[in-house]
Structure formats: structure tokens, C-alpha cells
Amino acid sequence: MGAFFRFLCAVLLVAMGCGATAGEPDPHAADRAALIKLFREIEAGINAQDVERMVAQMDPAATVTWLNGEVSRGHDEIRAYYHRMVKGDQRYLNKYVTKAEVSKPARFLADGTVAVADGTAEDDFFPVNRGPFHLSSRWSATCAKVGGEWKMMTLHLSSNVFTNDLIAEAKDAVLYGTAGGAVGGLLIGWLIGRRRKR
């Protein structure tokens, strides 16, 4: 699932930082301003835990690939996923926050009607049934100008499955468990030895 809000900050910065060659006017200045407004509104929705503010900035056919690999297609599926993860009685998370950075300036395609951006995000999750954890992730997004208005079309979130805080935590648990088992085994062996000597 992850990591929506910081990613959006990241894209926001992309939109701000992608200018024309020095000394030349930026032909996409108005579009960048519109994208900044879109990203800020999604960010506000995430901060408010308000999925309706998020989907309002997305095309009805938008696709989101979350950090857990699930895919939501369209507003209803995006709402359902968010509700299940963050809002419902059986939710996994009480909340999550994220801080995103842009890797490179947004690129405009298709005569300026499509914008593509990517970057990194630092995500902090607050699960219901355990302590918080942190993930470093990456994101990519595509926005399109539909009927003169910019809308998010795709958002893809991903994280390193080989090196992250959850993997490190699992390794520590195995290490502590093994050490605890070894100490316990030695203690039991010592007690058994004492009994036999009596």
C-alpha cells in the first residue's frame, strides 16, 4: 500500500521544478500550477484521512498499485481499499504518513496533455496490532489533462522487498529467538545434570 501522501508532495515538487531551458519561458507553466493544486489537494486529503478528497483528483478510471501489490481500478475500488486498510473496524492501520521526493522533473508527453513523474518516499505506518514501522519506497505517477482539467490516471508504489525495516525486524526476532533457545537449552541441560548428580 502503500504511501500516497509524500509521493504526492514529491510530484508536487516535480511540477514546480520542471522548467524550460534557462532564459526561455516555460510552455507548461499553467499546467504546472494546475498540477501543484491537484497534488496539494490530494496531500490535504491524506493528511485529513479523507479518501473522497483524494479520489476527487483522480480520473474515474484511475489505477493505483499499492505497496502490498494490490491493484485498485476506479474510484470505488480505491475507496474500498483505503477503507479496509485505514478506516474499517477490521482495519490494518490507524494511519500512515509519508514524505516524498522527486527523482527528476516531470515529463510532458502527448502534446503536453500527459505528465509523468517518479521519485522516492519515506513512509511511516501505524498498525492497529503492533508498533509503528518505517519503509523507504518509490513511486511513479501519470496525470492526464481531461476536458481541460488535470487528473491523476495511475499511481504505482513499490518498496525493496529484500532490505527494509520489516525484514530487519524479522532477522532480529530470529536472532533473539535462536539465542534465547540456546540459553534455555543450556539451562535445562544444567538442571538435568544437577538432578542426576543427586
Legacy VTK file of the C-alpha trace (Angstrom):
# vtk DataFile Version 3.0
C-alpha trace
ASCII
DATASET POLYDATA
POINTS 198 float
0.000 0.000 0.000
1.366 1.608 0.211
2.375 5.581 0.517
0.283 8.123 -1.090
0.792 11.441 0.559
4.539 12.014 0.464
4.613 10.685 -3.032
2.240 13.478 -3.888
4.451 16.045 -2.230
7.170 14.642 -4.414
5.203 15.012 -7.597
4.248 18.470 -6.446
7.925 19.382 -6.279
8.428 17.815 -9.673
5.769 20.038 -11.112
7.423 23.052 -9.549
10.922 22.160 -10.640
10.453 21.195 -14.231
11.074 24.392 -16.158
12.156 25.208 -19.653
15.743 25.881 -20.644
17.291 28.802 -18.763
16.177 32.110 -20.240
13.203 30.607 -22.086
9.585 30.842 -20.910
8.117 27.583 -19.616
5.396 26.472 -22.066
3.862 24.322 -19.300
3.755 26.976 -16.551
-0.058 26.995 -16.321
-0.171 23.200 -16.366
2.420 23.035 -13.586
0.329 25.380 -11.449
-2.711 23.153 -12.028
-0.707 20.048 -11.108
0.538 21.709 -7.938
-3.061 22.450 -6.962
-4.060 18.829 -7.701
-1.211 17.377 -5.647
-1.788 19.745 -2.741
-5.444 18.747 -2.608
-4.565 15.045 -2.565
-1.991 15.743 0.141
-4.630 17.555 2.176
-6.959 14.577 1.758
-4.295 12.170 3.000
-3.466 14.366 5.971
-7.175 14.523 6.824
-7.599 10.750 6.252
-10.251 11.763 3.709
-10.315 9.399 0.734
-13.003 11.461 -1.008
-10.620 14.394 -1.343
-8.085 12.020 -2.882
-10.341 10.407 -5.470
-11.757 13.800 -6.440
-8.366 14.489 -8.028
-8.274 11.146 -9.855
-9.797 10.119 -13.134
-12.780 7.745 -12.678
-10.673 5.067 -14.422
-7.532 5.724 -12.333
-5.415 2.738 -11.298
-3.411 2.536 -8.065
-0.893 -0.229 -7.357
-0.345 -0.240 -3.604
2.740 -1.177 -1.586
1.319 -4.623 -0.788
0.928 -5.381 -4.512
-2.852 -4.977 -4.609
-4.340 -3.072 -7.526
-7.359 -0.771 -7.285
-9.083 0.260 -10.507
-11.503 3.151 -10.389
-12.843 5.275 -7.557
-14.932 2.565 -5.901
-12.028 0.121 -5.613
-9.697 2.864 -4.363
-12.258 3.821 -1.704
-12.780 0.190 -0.723
-9.060 -0.452 -0.343
-8.497 2.672 1.722
-11.488 1.900 3.936
-10.331 -1.672 4.503
-6.777 -0.638 5.316
-7.270 2.565 7.338
-10.927 3.132 8.258
-12.897 -0.075 8.798
-13.481 -1.988 12.031
-11.026 -4.656 10.839
-8.509 -2.099 9.525
-4.803 -2.853 9.424
-3.612 0.703 10.099
-4.674 3.527 12.361
-2.876 5.900 9.997
0.158 6.308 7.804
2.275 9.287 6.862
4.772 9.679 4.074
7.393 12.141 2.865
8.179 12.100 -0.833
10.944 13.421 -3.035
11.083 13.781 -6.795
13.884 11.994 -8.631
13.673 14.085 -11.813
11.399 16.824 -13.164
8.049 15.756 -14.561
7.964 14.970 -18.266
5.163 16.198 -20.512
4.023 13.920 -23.340
1.278 13.713 -25.964
1.403 17.392 -26.908
1.528 18.379 -23.233
-1.649 16.554 -22.200
0.132 13.824 -20.198
2.606 14.337 -17.325
4.804 11.575 -15.893
6.864 11.758 -12.700
8.674 9.438 -10.281
10.555 9.638 -7.018
11.143 8.267 -3.534
9.094 8.242 -0.339
9.764 7.661 3.345
6.670 6.056 4.848
5.707 5.610 8.485
2.904 3.150 9.222
0.947 2.865 12.462
-0.681 -0.584 12.538
-3.550 -1.497 14.848
-1.969 -4.665 16.254
1.721 -3.787 16.549
4.131 -0.895 16.875
4.864 1.553 14.069
7.336 0.748 11.312
9.124 2.620 8.535
9.563 1.811 4.850
11.584 3.539 2.167
9.672 3.245 -1.089
9.468 4.507 -4.656
6.560 5.843 -6.648
5.644 6.731 -10.209
2.578 8.606 -11.406
0.874 9.626 -14.612
-1.553 12.536 -14.895
-3.619 13.497 -17.923
-5.439 16.620 -18.991
-9.032 15.519 -19.459
-11.571 18.084 -20.641
-9.111 20.848 -19.836
-8.590 19.607 -16.256
-5.637 17.616 -14.874
-6.487 14.285 -13.248
-4.306 11.506 -11.874
-4.512 8.401 -14.064
-2.048 5.974 -12.456
-0.093 5.727 -9.240
2.389 2.916 -8.619
4.041 2.374 -5.235
6.839 -0.108 -4.550
9.389 -0.960 -1.857
12.559 -3.034 -1.607
11.380 -6.491 -0.525
14.925 -7.598 0.353
16.087 -4.715 2.543
13.626 -2.863 4.756
12.759 -2.358 8.418
10.318 -5.276 8.484
12.963 -7.666 7.142
15.484 -6.317 9.668
12.935 -6.767 12.429
12.265 -10.356 11.368
16.006 -11.093 11.318
16.369 -9.654 14.818
13.453 -11.784 16.025
15.101 -14.925 14.616
18.436 -13.957 16.190
16.881 -13.286 19.586
14.778 -16.432 19.350
17.807 -18.552 18.498
19.866 -17.012 21.288
17.006 -17.452 23.745
16.572 -21.077 22.699
20.284 -21.753 23.118
20.345 -20.200 26.575
17.191 -22.082 27.527
18.690 -25.350 26.266
21.859 -24.813 28.286
19.840 -24.010 31.391
17.681 -27.124 31.028
20.772 -29.249 30.423
22.403 -27.820 33.529
19.295 -28.522 35.651
19.029 -32.085 34.354
22.724 -32.623 35.101
22.279 -31.395 38.665
19.344 -33.739 39.243
21.317 -36.734 38.041
24.135 -35.932 40.447
21.751 -36.027 43.419
LINES 1 199
198 0 1 2 3 4 5 6 7 8 9 10 11 12 13 14 15 16 17 18 19 20 21 22 23 24 25 26 27 28 29 30 31 32 33 34 35 36 37 38 39 40 41 42 43 44 45 46 47 48 49 50 51 52 53 54 55 56 57 58 59 60 61 62 63 64 65 66 67 68 69 70 71 72 73 74 75 76 77 78 79 80 81 82 83 84 85 86 87 88 89 90 91 92 93 94 95 96 97 98 99 100 101 102 103 104 105 106 107 108 109 110 111 112 113 114 115 116 117 118 119 120 121 122 123 124 125 126 127 128 129 130 131 132 133 134 135 136 137 138 139 140 141 142 143 144 145 146 147 148 149 150 151 152 153 154 155 156 157 158 159 160 161 162 163 164 165 166 167 168 169 170 171 172 173 174 175 176 177 178 179 180 181 182 183 184 185 186 187 188 189 190 191 192 193 194 195 196 197
